[in-house]
Amino acid sequence: MNVFRQSEKRVDGLSEKQLTSYRAWLQYQPILNQDYISDIKAQFSKISVADENEIISSCITELSVALKEMVGFTPVVDYQHTHKVGLHLTINKALPEEAYQLNESQKVLRLSGGSSRALLYGTFHLLRLIQRQAQLSDLNITEQPKNPVRMINHWDDMDGSVERGYAGRSFFYEDYQFIQDRQRIQDYARLLSSVGINALTINNVNVHQKETELITDTYLKEVSQTSDIFNQYGITMYLSINYAAPIEIGGLNTADPLDEGVKRFWQDTVANVYQAVPRLGGFLVKADSENRPGPFTYGRNHAEGANMLAEAIKPFGGKVIWRCFVYDCKQDWRDRKTDRARAAYDHFMPLDGQFADNVILQIKNGPMDFQVREPVSPLIGGLAKTNQFLEFQIAQEYLGQQRHLVYLIPQWKEVLEFDTYAKGEGTKVKDVVSGEVFNNKVAGIVAVSNVGRDYNWTGHTFAQLNLYGYGRLIWNPDLTAEEIALEWIEQTFGLNKSVVDAIGAMVMPSWQAYENYTSPLGIGWMVNVNHHYGPNIDGYEYMAWGTYHFADRDGLGVDRTIKSGTGYIGQYHEANSKYYEELESCPDELLLFFHHVPYTYQLKSGKTVIQHIYDTHFKGVEQVEAMIKIWNEVSEHIDEQRHHDVKARLEHQLWSAKEWRDIINTYFYRKSGIADQHNRTIY
């Protein structure tokens, strides 16, 4: 019986109709092609295993239950490795640790990997091929992940809420306790390992009073149990910690990183944590940002703060991940030389080379905060002597909060393909963050999770694609957005061509559609304060006055130039600095991020800025209407629950898109006094 099938009846009281959504892309639906079934039975007649451990046990379980579901038989498993036919699983130390090879010859399949974790990835690759009914004869595949660390950050709080969570409550915690039924966590671990995720944190980066106690004996037994579940699927667990823990739980009156008492507190605490959770990966820290405590309180810099923790954790092989999301949230935006976009670079670039070798700086993909369009952070490609992670957000905080269909892989592809010029032309982000450019000791990509206790994990069924796509993209950044979407669609909805084509036509333009009806030309924000949903053009949550767009009667945009603005553009390497500085070369899609221009400024498209705003906001609504039409046309091929749920989300998205269109267009019509060339209704 499928692992999901065993657990799903008791997970959150799911109804029969909800179970399909719960299975996500690991559907393992029965295959009807009898010739294909015969081939699979021959190729998997026996499974021979040369090694045994908990991860290989997960491989065998997955293969057994998947084959039972898809082709109706359970293979014999031979741990003596005596069979000459069927599937052979073998660890080959000559391969890199996470690399695997899949070969088939004369009905014998061989899966070899550099570690048991690699065998697990190869197992899921094999099952992905079978779900899509690919031919396995003459198979010859070698895979190795581009990024050494491929991580998920959870923003779960122990009261059961999830900060920026749009898919229900936490499945780790409720009422300041761990949820005792861990089956859903195991199901989640399977989903993550199936796309190559190898690390995660399980609590919010904003560590509140109760969460601070996760590193104490109050919770360490349950932390260890949770770590063990993820370890079975090759995933290393980390904890977010409170930098002020020496005060909060240690009885000290300071958290100064140079104080000897503080150092002893962390040394003793870390030793106790690792005695209870020996395979813990380390700690994630958010400090000195948005009212979080940190070394600035004591006149220390971030290297001094991070290195103190790194020294305490190093004897246990642990790492300290230090977020670069550091800025003064109370800065005065009336001073146009004050620029939040500058903050991360200004804080961390002067410290390059001063961090310990087990410290990793975690850098958001853009300089602001996961906007629908913003440039790549200049820290990426700037830091040359410091370990670093690139941070994405799978949760759609500023992109419709999983109520809107927005496929994020095209956005992330643009980030990864961006040329930093750090070592001349061709120094792309994907090669910097993988550690290849600067030979970083630790490197990779991390993202904020989009899952919760909703029956389908992600609220919007199509938001599963962003979780799936994130794992596949950071494993292999050279996969196209179309290839990733096709994999997910066929595994999740089956091989019916009309359905596959229809969903592809919906998801591929969805990022641009959201951008069209919300935030034009890189300006960003314009959302309601605090909850970040829906239009509020002048909204800014940290002070009563201030905007991100500086619109007046003559024009809009933020002057970030070197010659007359905040100087932010000067943080890039010279080629990019020149590219963004000059209006003639600055790309239209980021124009208003870098420049303040008149409404009548002509874009490279030939349109004026104001006409572009009108046209895109009307177009975005039309694109959502097209999504609804496409979805309705395939209703007979989709199960009732998923079709109904997606349709309801799309109808809400259309309502929201119209609200955005009308409010944005009206605002800028009244600001500019310039009419729409097409005489459409603008209120």
N, C-alpha and C positions, 0 to 999 in steps of 0.2 A: 504494500500500500504506500502511496506517495506520502512523503513527510508532511506536506501541506494537508493532504486528505486525512491524515491521522489527527492533526491538531485543529483543523479549521472549524470543526463543529463546536469547539469550546472556546475559540478565540473571540472574545467580545460579543458572543451571541450572534454570530453571523447567520443570516438567512441563506437558504439554498441559492437564491438569485445573486447574492453578494459574493459567493465563493469564487466565481470566475475572476472578478476584479481583484480579489485578495491574492490570487495566484500570480498576478502581474505577468511578467514575461516568461515565467517558468510554468507554462500551461501544461505541457506534456500531454496534449490531447491525442486520442487514438488516431493512428494513421490508417487510412482506408486502402491505400495502394498495396495490393497483395504481393506484387513482385518486389516492391521496396521492403516490405515486411520480411520476405524470405531472405533477401540479401542481408538485412540487419541481423536476423537470427543466426545466419551462417557466420557472420563476422564477429558476433558476440556470444558464440556458443559456449565459450568458457572465458573466465577472467582470471588470469594468472598474476599473482602479486608477489613481488620479491621482498618487499619490506612491509612492516606493520607499525602504525602509530595512529594517534587520534585523527590526524588530518587525512591519512590514507583511508581510515575507516569511513570518513565522510565521503570520500570519493566512491567507495564501494556502495555505500548506502544510496548515494545519488544515482549512480548507474543502475542499480538494481530496481529502485522504485520508478525511475524514468522509463526504463525499458519495459517494465511491467505495464505501465500506463499507456505507452505509445504503441508497442508492438505485441503486448500480451504474453510475454514470457519473462521468467527470471533466470538469468544465467547462473551457472555453477561457478563458485569462486574457489580457486586453487591457491592456497597460501604456500604450497610447496614448490610452486613454479615449475611443475612437471609437464604441463600441457603444451603442445606445439602449435595448437590452433587457437583461434579466438583473439581476445584482447590481452596484451601483456603490459603491465604497469611496472616501471623500473626507475629507480633513482639513478641518475648518471652524474656523478660529481664533476665530470669534465665539462658539463654545461654550466653557464651562469646560474646563480641561485634560483632566479624566478623564471628562467627560460624553459621551454618545453618543445618537444618534437613529436609530431604525429605522422606515422608512416603506415602504409598498407601495401601488402604484397601477398598474392595468392591466398586471400581470405584470412590473413593474419594481420591484425592491427597492433602496432607498437606505440605506446605512449611513454616517453621517457622525459624526465625533468631533472633539473639541477637540485631540487628539494621536493619534499612532500607537498609544500605549498604550490610549487610549479605543476605537480601532477594534478592538483585540484583545479587549477586554471585550465589545464589541458582537458580535464574531464568535462568541464562546463563548455569548452569550445566544441568538443565532440558532440555533446548533447544539443548544442545550438545548431550544429549541422544537421542532426537528425530531425529536430523539430521543423527545420526548413526543407527536409527531405532532399538534402544534398547527397550526391553519390560519394561513397567513401573509398571506392576502388582506386588504387594507385595514388592514394593520399600522400602528400609530401609537404608538410607544413612545419616551419620553425617560427616560434613566437618568443619575443622578449619585450618586457615593458620598457617604454621610453623613460618613464619617471620612476625612480627608486621608491619614493613614498607616494602613496595614492590614498588620500585621507578624506574622511568625513568629519565635520564638526557638528555636534548636536548643541542646540541652545535650549535644552530642557531644564526646567526648574523642578525642585523636589516636591513642590506643592501639586505637581501634575500639569502645570501650564507649560507652554513652549513659547519663548520669546520669538516673535516673527514666525509663529507656527500657524500654518493655514490648512492643516490636515488632521485636526483633532488634538486631543491631549497626549501627553507623553505615554509611551508604553514601557518606560523604565520606572517611573515614580508615580505615586499618588499619596497625598496627605503626608508628605515628608518621610515616606517609607518607600523602599523598593517594592515593586509589584511582584508578588510571590510566584505567580504563574509565569514562567520564563519562556513558554513555548513561542510566543510571538517574537521574542528576541532571537531565538534560534532561526525562525523563519526569515527574519530580517538579515541575519548573518549569511544565510544562503543566498539571498538576493545580492548582497554586497559582494560576496566572493565570486559569484557568477560573472561579475563584470570587472573583477580584478582589484577591488578595494582591499588594501592591506593594513589600514590603520583607522582609528576613530577616537573621538572624545565622546563622553556620554553625558556631559553637563555643560550648562551655559558658561560662556566666557565672562559674563557678568555674574560673578560668584557671590551670592547673597549669604546671609548669616548661617542659615542651616546647611547650605551646600558646602560651606567652609569645612564642615565636620566630616565630609567624605574622606578626608585623609586621617581620620581618627578611628579608634577602635569601635566607635559607635556604629560605623558602616563598613569597615574594611572587610568583614567576612562576606558581605553581599557584593561589595566591589569585586572581590576575588572570584566569587561565583559567576558574575557577569563576564569578567575577563576570560574565565575558562570557556564559556560558551563561544565567544568570538575566536579564541585560540583554536578551537576545533575546525574553524573555517579559515585559518591562516591570517586572522586579523588581530593586530596588536592594539590594545586599548590604552588610552591616555586619560588623564583627568585635568580639567580646568581647575586652577587654584586661585585663592584670594591672596593677593600680595600682602595684605594686612593680617594674615593668619597669625603671626606672632602676637599681635594684640588681641585679635578676636578669640583665639582658642589657646594661646600660649601664656597668657597672663603678663606679657611684657607691656611696656608703655611706649614702644617704638617698633617700627619695621625698617629702620635704617639698615641698608644692606652691608654697611661697613661696621656695624655694631657687633661685638663679639657674642653677645647674648642672642642676637638674631641669627647669627651664623650657627650657633649651637642648636638653637631651636630647629632650624631646617635640617641640620645633620641628623639629629635624633629622630625627627619626624620622618624623614626620607628612609632611614634605616628601618623604622617600624612599618612603614608602608610596604617596602619591598620584602620584608619578612612575610607579610600577609599576601602580597600580590607580586610574586617574583618575576612575572613576565610583563609587568606594566611598562609601557613605552616611555613614560615621562609625564611632564606637565605642560599645559598650555596656559599662558598668562596674558591677560589684558590689563595694562597698567597706565595710569596717568591719562586716562581718556574718559570723557563723558562721566565725570565724577567718580571714577574708579581710583583707588589708592595706588601709589607707586613711588619710585625712588625720587621723583621731583620734589616730593614733600620734604625730603631731607637734604635737598641740595645736591643730590647725586644724579648721574646720568643713567641712561638705559643700559649701557654696557656694564656698569657697576652693579646695577640691579639684577640683570640676567646672569652675570657671571657668578655671583654669590650662590644662586640656585644651582647653576651648572656644576659648580665645585661639589656641592652637597650630593648631587645625584649621579655624578660621573662614576663613582666606584661600583654602581649597580648597572652600568651600561645605559642609564637613562638620558633623555634629551629634554631640553627646555625650548619650547616653541614660544616665541615672543612676538605678539601682534604689533604691527606698525601703525595701527589705526589710532594715532595719537594726535589730538588737536584740541585747541581751546574752544569748547563748545559755547562759551559766553563772549566770544570776540565780537567787536563792534563792526557790523557790516556797513555802517555809514562811511567808514574810512575805506575807500576803494583800493588802497594799497594792502589792506588786510585780506589775505586769501587762504581759505581753508585748504585749497588744492596744494599749496606749498608745504603743508605741515609735515607730512611723513618724510619727505626728502630733507627738509631743513633739520628735523630732529635726528635722523639716522645716518645720513650721508657722512657727516663729520666723524662718525664713530666707526666707519668701515675699517675692518681689520682689528678692532678692539674686542670683539666678542669671542668667547671660548669656542672650541671646535665642536662642542656638543650643544651649542645654541643655534637655533634657526629663526631667522626673522620671517614672519608671515605677513605678506604684502598684498593688499587688495589689488585686483586687476586694474583698477583705475584710481586716480588720486582723490576721488570724492567718496561715493558710497553706493556701489552696485546700481548705477543709473542705467537707463535703457541705452544710452550712448555716452561714452566718455573716453578720452584717450587712455593709452596704457600708462600706468604709473612710471615716472622716470627713475624710480628706485630700482626697477627691474632693468638691468643693463647698466645701472649706475654703480651699485654695490659690486665690487670686484673681489673682495677679500672676506666675504661673510656668507655663511650658509643661508639659503633663503627658500621659502615656499611661496608660490603664487596662490592667492585666495580668490575663489569664485563664490557665488551664492546661488545654489540650486533653488532655495526658497525664493519666490518671486516677490520680494518685499516691495520693490518699486515697479514691478512689472505685472501687476494684476493679481498678485497674491493667490495664485493657483485657482482663482475664479475665472481668469482669462487664459485662453490657449496662447501660449508663447513658447515656441521651441527655441531653447537657448544655445544649442550647439553652434549655429551660424555666428552668433555673437562671440562665443569663446574661440571659435576658429580664427576670427579676425584678430583677437588678442594674441593668440599663439603664433600667428604668422607675421605679426608686426616686427619690423626690422629696427632693432634698437641702435644699431651702428656702434655697439660697445667695443667691438674689435674690427671696425670697418664694415662695409656693406655685407649683408647676409647674416648678421648676428641676430637671429630671430629669437623672440621670447621663448619659444618652445625648446630651444637649445640652451638658453640661459637657465631656465628654471629646472631643467633636467640635470643640471650640474656639469654639463659637457664643456661649456665655454670657459668657466673659471675653475674647473676641477674641484667643485665643492665636495666636501666630505659627506654632507647630507643634503638632499635636494628633492623637490617634488612639487605636487599640487594638492591643495586642500579646498574643500567647499563646504558651505553651510547647508545642512540637510533640509530636505523638504518633506519629511515623513512624519506621521503621527498615528493616532489610534483609529483614524477613519478606516472603514472596511476595505478601502482600496489603497491604503497607505498614504496617498498624496492629495486627497480631496478631489481634484480634477483627475479623471482617469488618464488624460493625455499628459498630465504632469509626471506620470511614471516615466515617460520618454526622457525627461531631463535628468532623472536619476540614472537611468540606464545609459543614456548618452554620455553623461559625465564620466562614468567608469570606463566606457569604451574609448572615449576621446583621450583621456589622460594615459591610458595604456598605449594607444597608438594615435598620436596627434595628426598623422597623415591620412587617417580615415576621413572621408568626406562626410558632410552633414547628411547627404542623401543616403550614403551607405549605412550609416548608423540608424537613421530613421527606418529604412527598409528592414534591417535586422529586427528592430523592435516591433514594427507593425506585423511582420510575418509570425513572430513568436507569440505575440499578444492576441492577434485577431485572426490568424490563420492565413492560408495561401490564396484565398479567393481574389482574383486579379482586380475585380471591380472595387473591392474593399481596400485592397492595398493601394491602388491608384488614388482612390478617393481620399484616404487618410493622408497620403503623401501630399496631395494637392492642398490639403488643409494646413498641415504643419509647416511646410517649407517656407511659405511667405509670412508666417504668423508673427515673427519678431518685428519685421518691417511694418506689418499692419499695426501692431501695438504702438510702435514709434510714430507712425503716421497720425494716429488719432490722439496722441498724448503730447510728447515733448519734442519740439522741432529743432533740428540743426545743432544738436548737442547741448542745448541749454539746460536740460535736466530739471529735476525737482518739480515744482508747481503742483505738489500733492498736499492733501490735508495733513496738518501737523499731527505728530505723535503716532497715529496709526498708519499714515502713509498710503491711504487708499482714496482714490477719486481726486478730481481737480480742485486745487486751491492755489491760484496763480501767485499770490503774494505771500503764501504761507511760509513761515520759518519758525521752527518750534522752540528755539532757545532764547528768543527775545521778541518783544512786541512789534518792533519795527525791523524791516530788512527783507530783502529778496535775494534770490540767486540769479536773477535775469537782468536787473537794472533797466527795465523798460521805461521809457519816457515818451513824450510826444514825437520825438525825432528818430528814435531807434531803440535797439536792444542788444543785449549780449554783454559779456564780461571781457574787459580789456586785460588780457594776461600777457601782453607783449613786453618785450624788453625795453623798447624805446619809450613807451608811454604808459604802460600798465603795471601789473603786480610783479612782473619779471618771472612769472612761473615758467614761461617758455624756455628761459635760460637754463632750466634744470635738465633739459634733454641734451644728448650729444649733438654736435654742431649741425649735422645734416638734417636732423629732425627739427632742431631749433630754427634753422632757416626756413624749412618747409612750413612750419606753423606760423612763423613771424610775419611772413608776407601774405597779404590778402590774396594776391594772385595765385599763390600755390596752396594756401590752406584749403583742405577739402571741405566741400559744402556741408557734409554731415557733422562736422565739428566746428563750423564757422563761429557760432555764437558762444561756444565754450572758450574760444581764444580771442574773439574780437567783439567790440561794440560797433555796430554798423547801422546806417539809416535803413528804414523800412523799404526804401526804394533801391537798395543795393542789389545789383544784378548777380545772381548765382551763375555758376558754370552751366547750369541747365538752361539758362536764358531767362528764367523767371526772377521776379523780384522776391526779396525775403517775405514781404507781406503776402504776395500771391502764393508763394510756396506754402505758407502756413495755412491759408484758406484751402488750397487744393489738397494737401495731404490729409487734412482733417476730414474732408468729405470722402476722400478715397479710403481712409482707414475704416470708416463705417461701412462703405460698400464691400470691403474685403471681408468683414465679419458677416455681412449678409450672404456673401458667397459661400463662406464656411458652413452656414446653417443650411443653405440649399444643397450643398454636396452631401452633408451628413444625412439629411432627410432622404436623399435619393438611394442610400444604401441601407435603409432601416430594415429591410427584410432579411439582410444578411448578418445583422448584429443582434446579439442577445438583448432581450427587452431591458434588463437592468442597466447595462452599460449604455445602450442607445438613449434611454430616457435621461440618465444622469448627465451625459455629455451634452445632450440637447438643452437641458435646463441651464447648464453653465454657459453655453453659447448664447442663449437668449438673454441671460443676464449680461454677458459681455457686450451684446449689441446695445442694450439699454445704456450701459456705462460708456461705450464708445460714442453714442449720441450725446451724452452729457458732456464728455470731454470736448467733442467737436463744437458744441454750441457755446460752451463757456469760454474756451480758448479763442475761437474766432470772434466772438462778441467783444472780449477783452481787448484784443489787438485792433479790431476795427475802431473801437472807441478811443484807444490810445493814438492810433495813427491817423484816423479820419479818412483812410483810403478805402474805397469800395472794392468789392470783389469784381474782377473783370467779367465773370460769367453771370453776374446778377442773381446769385443764389441767395436764399434767405439767410441773413445774419441778424440776429435779434439786437 
